[in-house]
Amino acid sequence: MIRSFEGKIPRIAPTAFVSEAAYVVGDVEIGDYSCVMPGAVIRGDLGKITIGQNVAIEDNCVIHSGRPAMPPEADVFIGDAVIMGHGAVSNCRQIGDHVLIGMNATILHEVEIGDHSVIAAGTLIKENTVIPPGSVVAGVPGKIKGQIGPEHDYWFTSSPVIYRDLGQRFKKERL
């Protein structure tokens, strides 16, 4: 379901796939070949949400703009080739390019995640945290456990292509 809010209508690239069972509202922009799977909620009501190209927002993810301060408006930027695993929740400020957000990870307000980083499943990133590029983060609260290595290549090369193709297959089936 795609809805306007206070005159702001989501802008979705013609090549992107947004499930009819997702909810996208307000000042949202979704780039080419990105896919938003069933149950995902993207709420651009307290700031603009910009989602890059070849981004996969998996089932039941939540992305919300805003911050816990006055004024509450704040924009969100998600780079290219980002994978947000099932059930991930984000109120962050920025996610760089080629980032994996693991299943059920929670990213709180004003967080910035650098390019080529991995946020492990179930991780909680506390407010105002800045994650440097190339980091592997895990735990509650999230702590940098190391740097990415060859074992992470799949998530930065193959996974975005798989989701781009899968999104196109869903789009072809009109799901």
SENUKE-773960 format. One record per atom (N, C-alpha, C): residue number from 0; atom name; x, y, z. Coordinates in steps of 0.2 Angstrom, whole numbers, plus 5000, padded with zeros to 4 digits. Example, Ala and Ser with C-alpha at 12.3 -4.5 7.8 and 13.67 -1.06 7.14 Angstrom:
! residues 2
<rec 0; 'N'; <5066; 4972; 5039>> <rec 0; 'CA'; <5062; 4978; 5039>> <rec 0; 'C'; <5066; 4984; 5039>> <rec 1; 'N'; <5064; 4989; 5035>> <rec 1; 'CA'; <5068; 4995; 5036>> <rec 1; 'C'; <5064; 5000; 5039>> 
//
This chain:
! residues 175
<rec 0; 'N'; <5004; 4994; 5000>> <rec 0; 'CA'; <5000; 5000; 5000>> <rec 0; 'C'; <5005; 5006; 5000>> <rec 1; 'N'; <5003; 5011; 4995>> <rec 1; 'CA'; <5007; 5017; 4995>> <rec 1; 'C'; <5003; 5023; 4996>> <rec 2; 'N'; <5004; 5027; 5001>> <rec 2; 'CA'; <5000; 5032; 5003>> <rec 2; 'C'; <5004; 5039; 5003>> <rec 3; 'N'; <5000; 5044; 5002>> <rec 3; 'CA'; <5003; 5051; 5003>> <rec 3; 'C'; <5002; 5053; 5010>> <rec 4; 'N'; <5006; 5058; 5012>> <rec 4; 'CA'; <5005; 5061; 5019>> <rec 4; 'C'; <5006; 5068; 5019>> <rec 5; 'N'; <5001; 5072; 5020>> <rec 5; 'CA'; <5002; 5079; 5020>> <rec 5; 'C'; <5005; 5082; 5014>> <rec 6; 'N'; <5002; 5079; 5008>> <rec 6; 'CA'; <5004; 5081; 5001>> <rec 6; 'C'; <5010; 5078; 4999>> <rec 7; 'N'; <5014; 5074; 5003>> <rec 7; 'CA'; <5020; 5071; 5000>> <rec 7; 'C'; <5019; 5064; 4998>> <rec 8; 'N'; <5020; 5062; 4992>> <rec 8; 'CA'; <5019; 5056; 4989>> <rec 8; 'C'; <5025; 5052; 4988>> <rec 9; 'N'; <5025; 5046; 4990>> <rec 9; 'CA'; <5031; 5042; 4989>> <rec 9; 'C'; <5033; 5041; 4981>> <rec 10; 'N'; <5040; 5042; 4980>> <rec 10; 'CA'; <5042; 5042; 4973>> <rec 10; 'C'; <5046; 5035; 4972>> <rec 11; 'N'; <5044; 5031; 4968>> <rec 11; 'CA'; <5046; 5024; 4968>> <rec 11; 'C'; <5049; 5023; 4960>> <rec 12; 'N'; <5055; 5021; 4960>> <rec 12; 'CA'; <5058; 5020; 4953>> <rec 12; 'C'; <5054; 5015; 4949>> <rec 13; 'N'; <5053; 5016; 4943>> <rec 13; 'CA'; <5049; 5011; 4939>> <rec 13; 'C'; <5051; 5004; 4939>> <rec 14; 'N'; <5058; 5003; 4940>> <rec 14; 'CA'; <5061; 4996; 4941>> <rec 14; 'C'; <5061; 4993; 4948>> <rec 15; 'N'; <5059; 4997; 4953>> <rec 15; 'CA'; <5058; 4995; 4960>> <rec 15; 'C'; <5052; 4990; 4960>> <rec 16; 'N'; <5052; 4986; 4965>> <rec 16; 'CA'; <5047; 4982; 4967>> <rec 16; 'C'; <5045; 4983; 4974>> <rec 17; 'N'; <5038; 4985; 4975>> <rec 17; 'CA'; <5035; 4986; 4982>> <rec 17; 'C'; <5029; 4982; 4983>> <rec 18; 'N'; <5030; 4977; 4987>> <rec 18; 'CA'; <5024; 4972; 4988>> <rec 18; 'C'; <5018; 4976; 4990>> <rec 19; 'N'; <5012; 4973; 4987>> <rec 19; 'CA'; <5006; 4976; 4989>> <rec 19; 'C'; <5004; 4975; 4996>> <rec 20; 'N'; <5008; 4971; 5000>> <rec 20; 'CA'; <5007; 4970; 5007>> <rec 20; 'C'; <5012; 4974; 5011>> <rec 21; 'N'; <5016; 4978; 5008>> <rec 21; 'CA'; <5020; 4983; 5012>> <rec 21; 'C'; <5016; 4990; 5013>> <rec 22; 'N'; <5019; 4994; 5017>> <rec 22; 'CA'; <5015; 5000; 5018>> <rec 22; 'C'; <5021; 5006; 5018>> <rec 23; 'N'; <5020; 5010; 5013>> <rec 23; 'CA'; <5025; 5015; 5011>> <rec 23; 'C'; <5021; 5022; 5011>> <rec 24; 'N'; <5023; 5026; 5016>> <rec 24; 'CA'; <5019; 5032; 5016>> <rec 24; 'C'; <5024; 5039; 5017>> <rec 25; 'N'; <5021; 5044; 5014>> <rec 25; 'CA'; <5025; 5050; 5015>> <rec 25; 'C'; <5030; 5052; 5010>> <rec 26; 'N'; <5035; 5055; 5013>> <rec 26; 'CA'; <5041; 5058; 5009>> <rec 26; 'C'; <5046; 5052; 5009>> <rec 27; 'N'; <5045; 5048; 5004>> <rec 27; 'CA'; <5049; 5042; 5003>> <rec 27; 'C'; <5052; 5042; 4996>> <rec 28; 'N'; <5058; 5040; 4995>> <rec 28; 'CA'; <5060; 5039; 4988>> <rec 28; 'C'; <5064; 5032; 4988>> <rec 29; 'N'; <5062; 5028; 4983>> <rec 29; 'CA'; <5065; 5021; 4982>> <rec 29; 'C'; <5068; 5021; 4975>> <rec 30; 'N'; <5075; 5019; 4975>> <rec 30; 'CA'; <5079; 5019; 4969>> <rec 30; 'C'; <5078; 5013; 4965>> <rec 31; 'N'; <5081; 5013; 4959>> <rec 31; 'CA'; <5080; 5008; 4954>> <rec 31; 'C'; <5082; 5001; 4957>> <rec 32; 'N'; <5078; 4996; 4955>> <rec 32; 'CA'; <5079; 4989; 4956>> <rec 32; 'C'; <5079; 4987; 4964>> <rec 33; 'N'; <5077; 4992; 4968>> <rec 33; 'CA'; <5076; 4990; 4975>> <rec 33; 'C'; <5070; 4986; 4976>> <rec 34; 'N'; <5069; 4982; 4981>> <rec 34; 'CA'; <5063; 4978; 4983>> <rec 34; 'C'; <5061; 4979; 4990>> <rec 35; 'N'; <5055; 4980; 4991>> <rec 35; 'CA'; <5052; 4981; 4998>> <rec 35; 'C'; <5047; 4975; 4998>> <rec 36; 'N'; <5048; 4970; 5003>> <rec 36; 'CA'; <5045; 4964; 5003>> <rec 36; 'C'; <5038; 4965; 5008>> <rec 37; 'N'; <5034; 4959; 5008>> <rec 37; 'CA'; <5028; 4960; 5012>> <rec 37; 'C'; <5029; 4961; 5019>> <rec 38; 'N'; <5025; 4965; 5022>> <rec 38; 'CA'; <5025; 4967; 5029>> <rec 38; 'C'; <5030; 4973; 5031>> <rec 39; 'N'; <5034; 4975; 5026>> <rec 39; 'CA'; <5038; 4981; 5027>> <rec 39; 'C'; <5034; 4987; 5028>> <rec 40; 'N'; <5036; 4991; 5033>> <rec 40; 'CA'; <5033; 4998; 5034>> <rec 40; 'C'; <5039; 5003; 5033>> <rec 41; 'N'; <5038; 5008; 5029>> <rec 41; 'CA'; <5042; 5014; 5027>> <rec 41; 'C'; <5038; 5020; 5028>> <rec 42; 'N'; <5040; 5023; 5034>> <rec 42; 'CA'; <5036; 5029; 5036>> <rec 42; 'C'; <5040; 5036; 5036>> <rec 43; 'N'; <5039; 5039; 5030>> <rec 43; 'CA'; <5042; 5046; 5029>> <rec 43; 'C'; <5038; 5051; 5032>> <rec 44; 'N'; <5036; 5051; 5038>> <rec 44; 'CA'; <5031; 5056; 5041>> <rec 44; 'C'; <5035; 5062; 5045>> <rec 45; 'N'; <5041; 5060; 5047>> <rec 45; 'CA'; <5044; 5065; 5051>> <rec 45; 'C'; <5051; 5067; 5048>> <rec 46; 'N'; <5051; 5066; 5041>> <rec 46; 'CA'; <5057; 5068; 5037>> <rec 46; 'C'; <5057; 5063; 5031>> <rec 47; 'N'; <5061; 5065; 5026>> <rec 47; 'CA'; <5062; 5061; 5020>> <rec 47; 'C'; <5066; 5055; 5021>> <rec 48; 'N'; <5064; 5050; 5018>> <rec 48; 'CA'; <5068; 5043; 5018>> <rec 48; 'C'; <5070; 5042; 5011>> <rec 49; 'N'; <5076; 5042; 5010>> <rec 49; 'CA'; <5079; 5041; 5003>> <rec 49; 'C'; <5082; 5034; 5003>> <rec 50; 'N'; <5080; 5029; 4999>> <rec 50; 'CA'; <5083; 5022; 4998>> <rec 50; 'C'; <5086; 5022; 4992>> <rec 51; 'N'; <5092; 5020; 4991>> <rec 51; 'CA'; <5096; 5019; 4985>> <rec 51; 'C'; <5094; 5014; 4980>> <rec 52; 'N'; <5099; 5012; 4976>> <rec 52; 'CA'; <5097; 5007; 4971>> <rec 52; 'C'; <5099; 5000; 4974>> <rec 53; 'N'; <5096; 4995; 4971>> <rec 53; 'CA'; <5098; 4988; 4973>> <rec 53; 'C'; <5097; 4987; 4980>> <rec 54; 'N'; <5093; 4990; 4984>> <rec 54; 'CA'; <5092; 4989; 4991>> <rec 54; 'C'; <5086; 4984; 4992>> <rec 55; 'N'; <5087; 4979; 4997>> <rec 55; 'CA'; <5082; 4974; 4999>> <rec 55; 'C'; <5080; 4976; 5006>> <rec 56; 'N'; <5073; 4977; 5006>> <rec 56; 'CA'; <5070; 4978; 5013>> <rec 56; 'C'; <5066; 4972; 5014>> <rec 57; 'N'; <5068; 4967; 5018>> <rec 57; 'CA'; <5065; 4961; 5018>> <rec 57; 'C'; <5059; 4961; 5022>> <rec 58; 'N'; <5055; 4956; 5023>> <rec 58; 'CA'; <5049; 4955; 5026>> <rec 58; 'C'; <5049; 4958; 5033>> <rec 59; 'N'; <5044; 4962; 5035>> <rec 59; 'CA'; <5043; 4965; 5042>> <rec 59; 'C'; <5048; 4969; 5044>> <rec 60; 'N'; <5052; 4972; 5040>> <rec 60; 'CA'; <5056; 4978; 5042>> <rec 60; 'C'; <5052; 4984; 5043>> <rec 61; 'N'; <5055; 4989; 5047>> <rec 61; 'CA'; <5052; 4995; 5049>> <rec 61; 'C'; <5058; 5000; 5048>> <rec 62; 'N'; <5056; 5005; 5044>> <rec 62; 'CA'; <5061; 5011; 5043>> <rec 62; 'C'; <5057; 5017; 5044>> <rec 63; 'N'; <5059; 5021; 5049>> <rec 63; 'CA'; <5055; 5027; 5051>> <rec 63; 'C'; <5060; 5033; 5051>> <rec 64; 'N'; <5058; 5039; 5049>> <rec 64; 'CA'; <5062; 5045; 5050>> <rec 64; 'C'; <5060; 5048; 5056>> <rec 65; 'N'; <5064; 5053; 5058>> <rec 65; 'CA'; <5063; 5057; 5064>> <rec 65; 'C'; <5068; 5056; 5069>> <rec 66; 'N'; <5068; 5060; 5075>> <rec 66; 'CA'; <5073; 5059; 5080>> <rec 66; 'C'; <5069; 5061; 5087>> <rec 67; 'N'; <5072; 5059; 5092>> <rec 67; 'CA'; <5069; 5060; 5099>> <rec 67; 'C'; <5071; 5067; 5102>> <rec 68; 'N'; <5070; 5072; 5098>> <rec 68; 'CA'; <5072; 5079; 5100>> <rec 68; 'C'; <5068; 5084; 5097>> <rec 69; 'N'; <5068; 5090; 5099>> <rec 69; 'CA'; <5064; 5095; 5096>> <rec 69; 'C'; <5068; 5099; 5091>> <rec 70; 'N'; <5066; 5100; 5085>> <rec 70; 'CA'; <5061; 5098; 5082>> <rec 70; 'C'; <5062; 5090; 5080>> <rec 71; 'N'; <5056; 5086; 5080>> <rec 71; 'CA'; <5057; 5079; 5079>> <rec 71; 'C'; <5059; 5077; 5072>> <rec 72; 'N'; <5059; 5082; 5067>> <rec 72; 'CA'; <5060; 5080; 5060>> <rec 72; 'C'; <5067; 5079; 5059>> <rec 73; 'N'; <5069; 5073; 5055>> <rec 73; 'CA'; <5075; 5071; 5053>> <rec 73; 'C'; <5075; 5067; 5047>> <rec 74; 'N'; <5079; 5068; 5042>> <rec 74; 'CA'; <5079; 5063; 5036>> <rec 74; 'C'; <5083; 5057; 5037>> <rec 75; 'N'; <5082; 5052; 5033>> <rec 75; 'CA'; <5086; 5046; 5033>> <rec 75; 'C'; <5088; 5045; 5026>> <rec 76; 'N'; <5095; 5042; 5026>> <rec 76; 'CA'; <5098; 5041; 5019>> <rec 76; 'C'; <5100; 5033; 5020>> <rec 77; 'N'; <5098; 5029; 5015>> <rec 77; 'CA'; <5100; 5022; 5015>> <rec 77; 'C'; <5104; 5022; 5008>> <rec 78; 'N'; <5110; 5020; 5008>> <rec 78; 'CA'; <5114; 5019; 5002>> <rec 78; 'C'; <5112; 5014; 4997>> <rec 79; 'N'; <5116; 5012; 4992>> <rec 79; 'CA'; <5115; 5007; 4987>> <rec 79; 'C'; <5117; 5000; 4990>> <rec 80; 'N'; <5114; 4995; 4987>> <rec 80; 'CA'; <5116; 4988; 4988>> <rec 80; 'C'; <5116; 4986; 4996>> <rec 81; 'N'; <5111; 4989; 4999>> <rec 81; 'CA'; <5110; 4987; 5006>> <rec 81; 'C'; <5105; 4982; 5007>> <rec 82; 'N'; <5106; 4977; 5012>> <rec 82; 'CA'; <5101; 4972; 5013>> <rec 82; 'C'; <5099; 4973; 5020>> <rec 83; 'N'; <5093; 4974; 5021>> <rec 83; 'CA'; <5090; 4974; 5028>> <rec 83; 'C'; <5086; 4967; 5029>> <rec 84; 'N'; <5089; 4963; 5033>> <rec 84; 'CA'; <5086; 4957; 5035>> <rec 84; 'C'; <5079; 4957; 5038>> <rec 85; 'N'; <5076; 4951; 5038>> <rec 85; 'CA'; <5069; 4951; 5040>> <rec 85; 'C'; <5068; 4954; 5047>> <rec 86; 'N'; <5063; 4958; 5048>> <rec 86; 'CA'; <5062; 4960; 5055>> <rec 86; 'C'; <5066; 4966; 5057>> <rec 87; 'N'; <5071; 4968; 5053>> <rec 87; 'CA'; <5075; 4974; 5056>> <rec 87; 'C'; <5071; 4980; 5057>> <rec 88; 'N'; <5073; 4984; 5062>> <rec 88; 'CA'; <5070; 4990; 5063>> <rec 88; 'C'; <5075; 4996; 5063>> <rec 89; 'N'; <5074; 5001; 5060>> <rec 89; 'CA'; <5079; 5007; 5059>> <rec 89; 'C'; <5075; 5014; 5060>> <rec 90; 'N'; <5078; 5018; 5064>> <rec 90; 'CA'; <5077; 5025; 5065>> <rec 90; 'C'; <5083; 5029; 5064>> <rec 91; 'N'; <5088; 5026; 5060>> <rec 91; 'CA'; <5094; 5029; 5059>> <rec 91; 'C'; <5094; 5035; 5055>> <rec 92; 'N'; <5100; 5039; 5055>> <rec 92; 'CA'; <5101; 5044; 5051>> <rec 92; 'C'; <5104; 5042; 5044>> <rec 93; 'N'; <5109; 5037; 5044>> <rec 93; 'CA'; <5112; 5035; 5038>> <rec 93; 'C'; <5115; 5028; 5038>> <rec 94; 'N'; <5114; 5025; 5032>> <rec 94; 'CA'; <5117; 5018; 5031>> <rec 94; 'C'; <5120; 5019; 5025>> <rec 95; 'N'; <5127; 5017; 5025>> <rec 95; 'CA'; <5131; 5018; 5019>> <rec 95; 'C'; <5129; 5013; 5013>> <rec 96; 'N'; <5134; 5013; 5008>> <rec 96; 'CA'; <5133; 5008; 5003>> <rec 96; 'C'; <5136; 5001; 5005>> <rec 97; 'N'; <5133; 4996; 5002>> <rec 97; 'CA'; <5135; 4989; 5003>> <rec 97; 'C'; <5135; 4987; 5011>> <rec 98; 'N'; <5129; 4988; 5014>> <rec 98; 'CA'; <5129; 4986; 5021>> <rec 98; 'C'; <5124; 4981; 5022>> <rec 99; 'N'; <5125; 4976; 5026>> <rec 99; 'CA'; <5121; 4971; 5028>> <rec 99; 'C'; <5118; 4972; 5035>> <rec 100; 'N'; <5112; 4973; 5036>> <rec 100; 'CA'; <5108; 4974; 5042>> <rec 100; 'C'; <5105; 4967; 5044>> <rec 101; 'N'; <5107; 4963; 5049>> <rec 101; 'CA'; <5105; 4957; 5050>> <rec 101; 'C'; <5098; 4956; 5052>> <rec 102; 'N'; <5095; 4950; 5052>> <rec 102; 'CA'; <5088; 4949; 5054>> <rec 102; 'C'; <5087; 4952; 5062>> <rec 103; 'N'; <5082; 4955; 5063>> <rec 103; 'CA'; <5079; 4958; 5069>> <rec 103; 'C'; <5084; 4962; 5073>> <rec 104; 'N'; <5089; 4965; 5069>> <rec 104; 'CA'; <5093; 4970; 5071>> <rec 104; 'C'; <5089; 4977; 5073>> <rec 105; 'N'; <5091; 4981; 5078>> <rec 105; 'CA'; <5088; 4987; 5079>> <rec 105; 'C'; <5093; 4993; 5079>> <rec 106; 'N'; <5091; 4998; 5075>> <rec 106; 'CA'; <5096; 5003; 5074>> <rec 106; 'C'; <5092; 5010; 5077>> <rec 107; 'N'; <5094; 5012; 5082>> <rec 107; 'CA'; <5091; 5018; 5085>> <rec 107; 'C'; <5092; 5025; 5082>> <rec 108; 'N'; <5089; 5030; 5084>> <rec 108; 'CA'; <5090; 5037; 5081>> <rec 108; 'C'; <5097; 5039; 5081>> <rec 109; 'N'; <5098; 5043; 5075>> <rec 109; 'CA'; <5104; 5047; 5074>> <rec 109; 'C'; <5110; 5043; 5073>> <rec 110; 'N'; <5109; 5036; 5071>> <rec 110; 'CA'; <5115; 5032; 5070>> <rec 110; 'C'; <5117; 5033; 5063>> <rec 111; 'N'; <5124; 5032; 5062>> <rec 111; 'CA'; <5127; 5032; 5055>> <rec 111; 'C'; <5131; 5026; 5055>> <rec 112; 'N'; <5130; 5022; 5049>> <rec 112; 'CA'; <5134; 5016; 5048>> <rec 112; 'C'; <5138; 5017; 5041>> <rec 113; 'N'; <5144; 5016; 5042>> <rec 113; 'CA'; <5149; 5017; 5036>> <rec 113; 'C'; <5148; 5011; 5031>> <rec 114; 'N'; <5150; 5013; 5025>> <rec 114; 'CA'; <5150; 5008; 5019>> <rec 114; 'C'; <5153; 5001; 5021>> <rec 115; 'N'; <5151; 4996; 5018>> <rec 115; 'CA'; <5154; 4989; 5018>> <rec 115; 'C'; <5154; 4987; 5025>> <rec 116; 'N'; <5149; 4988; 5029>> <rec 116; 'CA'; <5149; 4985; 5036>> <rec 116; 'C'; <5143; 4980; 5037>> <rec 117; 'N'; <5144; 4976; 5042>> <rec 117; 'CA'; <5139; 4971; 5044>> <rec 117; 'C'; <5137; 4972; 5051>> <rec 118; 'N'; <5130; 4973; 5051>> <rec 118; 'CA'; <5127; 4973; 5058>> <rec 118; 'C'; <5124; 4966; 5059>> <rec 119; 'N'; <5126; 4962; 5064>> <rec 119; 'CA'; <5124; 4955; 5065>> <rec 119; 'C'; <5117; 4955; 5067>> <rec 120; 'N'; <5114; 4949; 5066>> <rec 120; 'CA'; <5107; 4948; 5067>> <rec 120; 'C'; <5106; 4949; 5075>> <rec 121; 'N'; <5100; 4952; 5077>> <rec 121; 'CA'; <5099; 4953; 5084>> <rec 121; 'C'; <5103; 4959; 5087>> <rec 122; 'N'; <5107; 4962; 5084>> <rec 122; 'CA'; <5111; 4968; 5087>> <rec 122; 'C'; <5107; 4974; 5088>> <rec 123; 'N'; <5108; 4977; 5093>> <rec 123; 'CA'; <5105; 4984; 5095>> <rec 123; 'C'; <5111; 4989; 5095>> <rec 124; 'N'; <5110; 4994; 5090>> <rec 124; 'CA'; <5114; 5000; 5089>> <rec 124; 'C'; <5111; 5006; 5093>> <rec 125; 'N'; <5115; 5008; 5098>> <rec 125; 'CA'; <5112; 5013; 5102>> <rec 125; 'C'; <5112; 5020; 5099>> <rec 126; 'N'; <5108; 5025; 5101>> <rec 126; 'CA'; <5107; 5031; 5098>> <rec 126; 'C'; <5114; 5035; 5098>> <rec 127; 'N'; <5115; 5039; 5092>> <rec 127; 'CA'; <5120; 5043; 5091>> <rec 127; 'C'; <5127; 5039; 5090>> <rec 128; 'N'; <5126; 5033; 5088>> <rec 128; 'CA'; <5132; 5029; 5087>> <rec 128; 'C'; <5135; 5030; 5080>> <rec 129; 'N'; <5141; 5030; 5079>> <rec 129; 'CA'; <5144; 5031; 5072>> <rec 129; 'C'; <5148; 5024; 5071>> <rec 130; 'N'; <5146; 5021; 5066>> <rec 130; 'CA'; <5150; 5014; 5064>> <rec 130; 'C'; <5155; 5016; 5059>> <rec 131; 'N'; <5161; 5015; 5059>> <rec 131; 'CA'; <5166; 5016; 5054>> <rec 131; 'C'; <5165; 5011; 5048>> <rec 132; 'N'; <5167; 5013; 5042>> <rec 132; 'CA'; <5167; 5009; 5036>> <rec 132; 'C'; <5170; 5002; 5038>> <rec 133; 'N'; <5168; 4997; 5035>> <rec 133; 'CA'; <5171; 4990; 5035>> <rec 133; 'C'; <5171; 4987; 5042>> <rec 134; 'N'; <5166; 4989; 5046>> <rec 134; 'CA'; <5165; 4986; 5053>> <rec 134; 'C'; <5161; 4980; 5053>> <rec 135; 'N'; <5162; 4975; 5057>> <rec 135; 'CA'; <5157; 4970; 5059>> <rec 135; 'C'; <5155; 4972; 5066>> <rec 136; 'N'; <5149; 4972; 5067>> <rec 136; 'CA'; <5146; 4974; 5074>> <rec 136; 'C'; <5141; 4969; 5076>> <rec 137; 'N'; <5141; 4967; 5083>> <rec 137; 'CA'; <5137; 4962; 5085>> <rec 137; 'C'; <5136; 4964; 5093>> <rec 138; 'N'; <5130; 4961; 5095>> <rec 138; 'CA'; <5129; 4962; 5102>> <rec 138; 'C'; <5123; 4967; 5104>> <rec 139; 'N'; <5122; 4966; 5111>> <rec 139; 'CA'; <5117; 4971; 5114>> <rec 139; 'C'; <5120; 4974; 5120>> <rec 140; 'N'; <5122; 4980; 5120>> <rec 140; 'CA'; <5122; 4984; 5114>> <rec 140; 'C'; <5128; 4982; 5109>> <rec 141; 'N'; <5127; 4985; 5103>> <rec 141; 'CA'; <5132; 4983; 5097>> <rec 141; 'C'; <5139; 4986; 5099>> <rec 142; 'N'; <5143; 4981; 5098>> <rec 142; 'CA'; <5150; 4983; 5098>> <rec 142; 'C'; <5154; 4981; 5092>> <rec 143; 'N'; <5159; 4985; 5090>> <rec 143; 'CA'; <5163; 4983; 5084>> <rec 143; 'C'; <5167; 4976; 5086>> <rec 144; 'N'; <5166; 4971; 5082>> <rec 144; 'CA'; <5170; 4965; 5084>> <rec 144; 'C'; <5176; 4963; 5079>> <rec 145; 'N'; <5176; 4967; 5074>> <rec 145; 'CA'; <5181; 4967; 5069>> <rec 145; 'C'; <5180; 4970; 5063>> <rec 146; 'N'; <5184; 4968; 5058>> <rec 146; 'CA'; <5183; 4971; 5051>> <rec 146; 'C'; <5180; 4966; 5046>> <rec 147; 'N'; <5177; 4968; 5041>> <rec 147; 'CA'; <5175; 4964; 5036>> <rec 147; 'C'; <5180; 4960; 5033>> <rec 148; 'N'; <5179; 4954; 5030>> <rec 148; 'CA'; <5184; 4950; 5027>> <rec 148; 'C'; <5181; 4946; 5021>> <rec 149; 'N'; <5185; 4942; 5018>> <rec 149; 'CA'; <5182; 4938; 5012>> <rec 149; 'C'; <5176; 4934; 5013>> <rec 150; 'N'; <5175; 4932; 5020>> <rec 150; 'CA'; <5169; 4928; 5021>> <rec 150; 'C'; <5162; 4933; 5021>> <rec 151; 'N'; <5163; 4939; 5020>> <rec 151; 'CA'; <5157; 4944; 5020>> <rec 151; 'C'; <5156; 4946; 5012>> <rec 152; 'N'; <5160; 4944; 5008>> <rec 152; 'CA'; <5159; 4946; 5001>> <rec 152; 'C'; <5153; 4944; 4998>> <rec 153; 'N'; <5150; 4938; 5000>> <rec 153; 'CA'; <5143; 4936; 4997>> <rec 153; 'C'; <5138; 4942; 4998>> <rec 154; 'N'; <5138; 4945; 5004>> <rec 154; 'CA'; <5133; 4950; 5006>> <rec 154; 'C'; <5134; 4956; 5002>> <rec 155; 'N'; <5140; 4958; 5000>> <rec 155; 'CA'; <5141; 4964; 4996>> <rec 155; 'C'; <5141; 4963; 4988>> <rec 156; 'N'; <5141; 4957; 4986>> <rec 156; 'CA'; <5142; 4956; 4979>> <rec 156; 'C'; <5136; 4952; 4976>> <rec 157; 'N'; <5135; 4946; 4979>> <rec 157; 'CA'; <5129; 4941; 4976>> <rec 157; 'C'; <5123; 4943; 4979>> <rec 158; 'N'; <5122; 4945; 4985>> <rec 158; 'CA'; <5115; 4946; 4988>> <rec 158; 'C'; <5111; 4951; 4985>> <rec 159; 'N'; <5114; 4957; 4984>> <rec 159; 'CA'; <5111; 4962; 4981>> <rec 159; 'C'; <5108; 4960; 4974>> <rec 160; 'N'; <5112; 4957; 4970>> <rec 160; 'CA'; <5110; 4954; 4963>> <rec 160; 'C'; <5104; 4949; 4964>> <rec 161; 'N'; <5105; 4945; 4969>> <rec 161; 'CA'; <5099; 4940; 4970>> <rec 161; 'C'; <5093; 4943; 4971>> <rec 162; 'N'; <5093; 4948; 4976>> <rec 162; 'CA'; <5087; 4952; 4978>> <rec 162; 'C'; <5084; 4956; 4972>> <rec 163; 'N'; <5089; 4959; 4968>> <rec 163; 'CA'; <5087; 4963; 4962>> <rec 163; 'C'; <5083; 4959; 4958>> <rec 164; 'N'; <5085; 4953; 4956>> <rec 164; 'CA'; <5082; 4948; 4952>> <rec 164; 'C'; <5076; 4945; 4955>> <rec 165; 'N'; <5076; 4944; 4961>> <rec 165; 'CA'; <5070; 4942; 4965>> <rec 165; 'C'; <5064; 4947; 4964>> <rec 166; 'N'; <5066; 4953; 4966>> <rec 166; 'CA'; <5061; 4959; 4965>> <rec 166; 'C'; <5058; 4959; 4958>> <rec 167; 'N'; <5062; 4958; 4953>> <rec 167; 'CA'; <5059; 4958; 4946>> <rec 167; 'C'; <5055; 4953; 4945>> <rec 168; 'N'; <5056; 4947; 4948>> <rec 168; 'CA'; <5052; 4941; 4947>> <rec 168; 'C'; <5045; 4942; 4951>> <rec 169; 'N'; <5045; 4945; 4957>> <rec 169; 'CA'; <5039; 4947; 4960>> <rec 169; 'C'; <5035; 4952; 4956>> <rec 170; 'N'; <5039; 4957; 4953>> <rec 170; 'CA'; <5035; 4962; 4950>> <rec 170; 'C'; <5032; 4959; 4943>> <rec 171; 'N'; <5035; 4955; 4940>> <rec 171; 'CA'; <5032; 4951; 4934>> <rec 171; 'C'; <5026; 4947; 4936>> <rec 172; 'N'; <5026; 4944; 4942>> <rec 172; 'CA'; <5020; 4941; 4944>> <rec 172; 'C'; <5015; 4945; 4947>> <rec 173; 'N'; <5016; 4952; 4948>> <rec 173; 'CA'; <5012; 4957; 4950>> <rec 173; 'C'; <5010; 4955; 4958>> <rec 174; 'N'; <5015; 4953; 4961>> <rec 174; 'CA'; <5013; 4952; 4968>> <rec 174; 'C'; <5014; 4958; 4973>> 
//
